[in-house]
Amino acid sequence: MTSQFIIGLLLVILAGALEGLFSLGVTRTPKWKWENSWGLGSFIALVVVPWPLALLTVPHLAGVYHDTPTAKLLLTFLCGVGWGLGGIFWGKAIAAVGMALGVSLLMGLINVFGSLLPLAIFQRDKVATAGGLALIAAVGIMVLGIIFIACAGRIKEREQSKQKDSAAATAPATPFSLGLVFCVLSGALSALVNFSFIFGGDIAATAEQAGASVWAKGFSIWALVFTGNYLVNFIYAAVQMARNHSFGQITRGDGMHWFWVVFMGIAWPAGIAVYGIAAYLLGSFGAYVGFPMMLVCSILFGNLAGALTGEWRDTSSGARGLMTIGVLVLVAALGVMGWSNHLLTR
């Protein structure tokens, strides 16, 4: 195991931590509606941070884009648009099929579309090798861990809702069958963030030729991807603010509201950017193995944040036990993913 791989692994963990924690900004801004926090946070994350970073670290960025085939630029940008649409369908899917089934389906589909499908398309000869089979097994183990965690979360919600109005348990307005469609759409579209890293390989290579370091060349990709994502988020948040007449609520936010929005705006793109560096350091198959590893870490850190902020207070030992099992299974999946990367690069 080389030092480069170890650094890559540590960066994957860091990327997962940032991706798992950035949405705390939405839960820590009670005076704002969702569209206020998300709209402001996404503006910082997807516009304010990535473009100055790309301009400062990639020499002659405009020339890089000029020298890259237009089709590759467009594909990379459209992956960002798809990623943004996937996030919207995520919320609709969870509302329709429930947290337990929804999270399990969505995370499993994102792994299939974002890791296994690219491997089957771009590295078809590796699918049936020991490394490819190990990666498939790792994704399966991850899905099992997600199921345990999702079931634990569902039990927690039921236990904590016993003291609340039973009306909260009413069936969702969206038909279950349509919810499954939303799951598939969200899983496929959300996974496009990893396809953008693959499709944008020529952009990164051109940036490196222009003088960008191996650490910074990925910023030329993310600036396009984040802009595509932001267009979707901006339109959706603006429509929601107009519908709910919530534009004025932004002025009610205090210093802590703005702190959490800035945190979200920095942590979100930082996690993706760090993942891009980690995928490079993990080797030629880093984009296929690093993506599910980052997702595992984001789930682990997201649940850790939930535990530390009291989300599991007043829950049964059974629910906490299921959560512990799920976490242990995810840790095992993380180990198998690392082993699959070793096998694939042999």
C-alpha positions in Angstrom: 0.0 0.0 0.0 1.7 3.2 -1.2 1.8 6.5 0.6 -0.2 8.0 -2.3 -3.0 5.5 -1.8 -3.1 6.2 1.9 -3.3 10.0 1.3 -6.0 9.3 -1.2 -7.9 7.2 1.3 -7.6 9.9 4.0 -8.9 12.5 1.5 -11.9 10.3 0.6 -12.7 10.2 4.3 -12.4 14.0 4.6 -14.5 14.4 1.5 -17.2 12.1 3.0 -17.1 14.1 6.2 -17.7 17.4 4.4 -20.5 15.9 2.3 -22.1 14.3 5.3 -22.0 17.4 7.5 -22.7 20.3 5.1 -26.5 20.0 5.2 -26.3 20.8 9.0 -26.7 24.4 7.7 -30.4 23.6 6.8 -31.2 22.2 10.2 -29.6 25.0 12.2 -31.5 27.9 10.6 -34.9 27.8 12.3 -35.9 31.4 11.4 -35.6 30.5 7.7 -37.6 28.2 5.5 -35.8 25.5 3.6 -35.7 27.5 0.4 -34.0 30.4 2.2 -31.2 28.3 3.6 -30.7 26.1 0.5 -30.9 29.0 -1.9 -28.3 31.1 -0.1 -26.1 28.1 0.7 -26.2 26.8 -2.8 -25.3 30.2 -4.2 -22.1 30.3 -2.0 -21.3 26.6 -2.7 -21.9 26.5 -6.4 -21.0 30.0 -7.6 -19.1 32.1 -5.0 -16.6 29.3 -4.1 -15.8 27.3 -7.2 -15.2 30.0 -9.8 -12.7 32.1 -7.9 -10.9 28.9 -6.9 -10.7 27.7 -10.5 -9.6 31.1 -11.7 -6.9 31.4 -9.0 -5.5 27.8 -9.4 -5.9 27.0 -13.1 -3.7 29.3 -15.3 -5.5 30.6 -18.4 -8.8 29.0 -17.5 -10.6 30.5 -20.5 -7.9 29.1 -22.8 -8.4 25.7 -21.2 -12.1 25.7 -22.0 -11.3 27.0 -25.5 -8.9 24.2 -26.2 -11.2 21.5 -24.9 -13.7 19.9 -27.3 -17.1 21.6 -27.0 -18.9 18.3 -26.7 -16.8 17.4 -23.5 -17.6 20.9 -22.0 -21.3 20.5 -22.7 -21.4 16.9 -21.3 -19.7 18.0 -18.2 -22.0 21.0 -17.7 -25.1 18.8 -18.3 -23.9 16.4 -15.7 -24.1 19.2 -13.2 -27.6 20.0 -14.4 -28.6 16.4 -13.9 -27.0 16.3 -10.5 -29.1 19.3 -9.5 -32.3 17.6 -10.7 -31.3 14.5 -8.8 -31.3 16.4 -5.6 -34.8 17.7 -6.2 -36.2 14.2 -7.0 -34.4 12.9 -3.9 -36.8 15.0 -1.7 -39.8 13.9 -3.6 -38.8 10.3 -3.5 -38.3 10.3 0.3 -41.7 12.0 0.8 -43.4 9.3 -1.3 -41.9 6.0 -0.2 -40.6 6.9 3.3 -37.2 7.4 4.8 -36.3 3.7 5.4 -37.1 2.4 1.9 -36.2 5.7 0.1 -32.7 6.1 1.5 -31.9 2.4 0.9 -33.1 2.6 -2.7 -31.5 5.9 -3.5 -28.1 5.2 -2.1 -28.0 1.8 -3.7 -29.1 3.3 -7.1 -26.5 6.1 -6.8 -23.8 3.5 -6.3 -25.0 1.4 -9.2 -25.3 4.4 -11.5 -22.3 6.3 -10.2 -19.8 3.5 -9.7 -20.7 0.1 -11.2 -22.3 1.5 -14.4 -19.2 3.7 -15.3 -17.0 0.6 -14.7 -19.2 -1.5 -17.0 -19.1 1.3 -19.7 -15.5 2.5 -19.6 -13.7 -0.5 -18.1 -15.8 -3.4 -19.3 -13.0 -5.9 -19.2 -12.5 -5.3 -15.4 -16.1 -6.1 -14.3 -15.6 -9.9 -14.2 -12.1 -9.7 -12.6 -11.4 -10.2 -8.9 -11.3 -6.4 -8.4 -14.6 -5.8 -10.3 -16.4 -8.6 -8.4 -15.0 -7.2 -5.1 -16.4 -3.8 -5.9 -19.8 -5.3 -6.7 -19.7 -7.2 -3.4 -18.6 -4.0 -1.6 -21.6 -2.1 -3.0 -23.9 -4.9 -2.0 -22.5 -4.8 1.6 -23.0 -1.0 1.6 -26.6 -1.3 0.6 -27.1 -3.9 3.4 -25.6 -1.4 5.9 -27.9 1.4 4.5 -30.9 -0.8 5.0 -30.0 -1.4 8.7 -29.5 2.4 9.2 -32.7 3.3 7.4 -34.7 0.8 9.4 -33.2 2.2 12.6 -34.1 5.7 11.5 -37.7 4.6 10.7 -38.0 3.1 14.2 -36.6 6.3 15.7 -39.1 8.4 13.9 -42.0 6.2 15.0 -40.9 6.2 18.7 -40.3 10.0 18.8 -43.7 10.7 17.0 -45.7 8.9 19.7 -45.8 12.0 21.7 -46.9 14.1 18.7 -50.1 14.4 16.8 -51.0 11.1 15.1 -51.8 13.1 11.9 -48.1 13.2 11.2 -48.4 9.5 10.3 -50.8 10.1 7.4 -50.0 8.5 4.1 -48.0 10.6 1.6 -50.0 12.4 -1.1 -47.7 11.1 -3.9 -48.6 7.6 -5.1 -46.1 4.9 -4.1 -45.5 3.8 -7.7 -44.6 7.4 -8.6 -42.3 7.5 -5.6 -40.4 4.5 -7.0 -40.0 6.4 -10.3 -38.6 9.4 -8.4 -36.1 7.0 -6.7 -34.8 5.7 -10.0 -34.6 9.3 -11.5 -32.9 10.6 -8.4 -30.4 7.7 -8.3 -29.5 8.0 -11.9 -29.3 11.8 -12.0 -27.4 12.2 -8.7 -24.8 9.8 -9.9 -24.0 12.2 -12.8 -21.6 14.1 -10.5 -19.2 11.2 -10.8 -19.8 10.9 -14.6 -18.8 14.6 -14.8 -15.4 13.7 -13.3 -15.0 11.0 -16.0 -16.3 13.0 -18.9 -14.2 16.0 -17.8 -11.0 14.1 -18.0 -10.0 16.1 -21.1 -10.7 19.4 -19.3 -8.4 18.4 -16.4 -5.7 17.2 -18.8 -5.8 20.5 -20.7 -5.7 22.4 -17.4 -2.6 20.4 -16.3 -0.9 21.2 -19.7 -1.7 24.9 -19.0 0.2 24.7 -15.8 -2.4 23.6 -13.2 -1.1 21.3 -10.5 -2.4 17.7 -10.2 -4.2 19.0 -7.0 -5.9 21.9 -8.8 -6.7 20.7 -12.3 -10.0 19.2 -11.1 -11.3 22.7 -10.3 -11.6 23.4 -14.0 -14.2 20.6 -14.0 -16.1 21.5 -10.9 -16.6 25.1 -11.9 -18.7 23.9 -14.8 -20.5 21.1 -12.9 -21.4 23.4 -10.0 -22.8 26.0 -12.3 -25.1 23.5 -13.9 -26.2 22.3 -10.5 -26.8 25.9 -9.3 -29.0 26.8 -12.2 -31.4 24.0 -11.1 -31.2 24.9 -7.4 -31.6 28.6 -8.0 -34.7 28.2 -10.2 -36.3 25.7 -7.7 -35.5 27.8 -4.6 -36.7 31.0 -6.3 -40.0 29.3 -7.3 -40.5 28.0 -3.7 -39.8 31.4 -2.2 -42.3 33.0 -4.6 -44.9 30.4 -3.8 -44.4 30.6 0.0 -43.8 34.4 0.0 -40.7 33.7 2.0 -38.2 36.1 0.4 -38.6 38.5 3.4 -37.7 35.8 6.0 -34.0 36.1 4.9 -33.8 39.4 6.9 -34.8 37.6 10.1 -31.6 35.5 10.2 -29.1 36.3 12.9 -25.3 35.8 12.9 -25.6 32.1 13.5 -27.9 31.6 10.6 -25.3 33.2 8.3 -22.5 31.2 9.9 -24.3 27.9 9.0 -25.1 29.1 5.5 -21.5 30.0 4.9 -20.4 26.6 6.4 -22.7 24.8 4.0 -21.5 26.9 1.1 -17.9 26.0 1.8 -18.2 22.4 3.0 -20.3 21.2 0.1 -17.9 22.2 -2.8 -14.9 21.5 -0.7 -16.0 17.9 -0.2 -16.5 17.4 -4.0 -13.2 19.1 -4.8 -11.3 17.0 -2.2 -13.0 13.8 -3.7 -11.6 14.8 -7.1 -8.1 14.9 -5.7 -8.6 11.7 -3.8 -9.8 9.9 -6.9 -6.7 10.9 -8.7 -4.4 9.7 -5.9 -6.3 6.3 -5.6 -5.0 5.5 -9.1 -6.6 4.7 -12.5 -9.7 3.2 -10.9 -10.1 5.9 -8.3 -13.2 7.4 -10.0 -15.0 4.0 -9.7 -13.9 3.0 -6.2 -13.5 6.4 -4.6 -17.1 7.5 -5.3 -18.8 4.7 -3.2 -16.2 5.1 -0.5 -17.0 8.8 -0.2 -20.7 8.0 0.0 -20.1 5.5 2.8 -18.1 8.1 4.7 -20.7 10.8 4.2 -23.4 8.4 5.7 -21.2 7.6 8.6 -20.4 11.3 9.4 -24.0 12.3 8.8 -25.2 9.8 11.3 -22.5 10.7 13.8 -23.6 14.4 13.6 -27.2 13.2 14.2 -26.1 11.3 17.3 -24.1 14.2 18.7 -26.9 16.7 18.1 -29.4 14.6 20.1 -31.4 13.1 17.2 -31.3 9.7 18.9 -32.4 10.9 22.3 -35.4 9.0 23.8 -35.1 6.1 21.4 -35.1 2.4 22.3 -32.0 0.2 22.5 -33.3 -1.8 19.6 -33.2 1.3 17.3 -29.7 2.2 18.5 -28.6 -1.4 18.1 -29.8 -1.5 14.5 -27.9 1.7 13.9 -24.7 0.3 15.4 -25.0 -2.8 13.2 -25.5 -0.6 10.1 -22.5 1.5 10.9 -20.3 -1.6 11.4 -21.5 -3.0 8.1 -20.6 0.2 6.3 -17.2 0.2 7.8 -16.8 -3.4 6.5 -17.9 -2.2 3.1 -15.4 0.6 3.2 -12.6 -2.0 3.8 -13.8 -4.2 0.9 -13.9 -1.1 -1.4 -10.3 -0.3 -0.6 -9.3 -3.9 -1.3 -11.2 -3.8 -4.6 -9.2 -0.8 -5.7 -5.9 -2.7 -4.9 -7.1 -5.6 -7.0 -8.2 -3.5 -9.9 -4.9 -1.6 -10.1 -2.7 -4.8 -10.0 
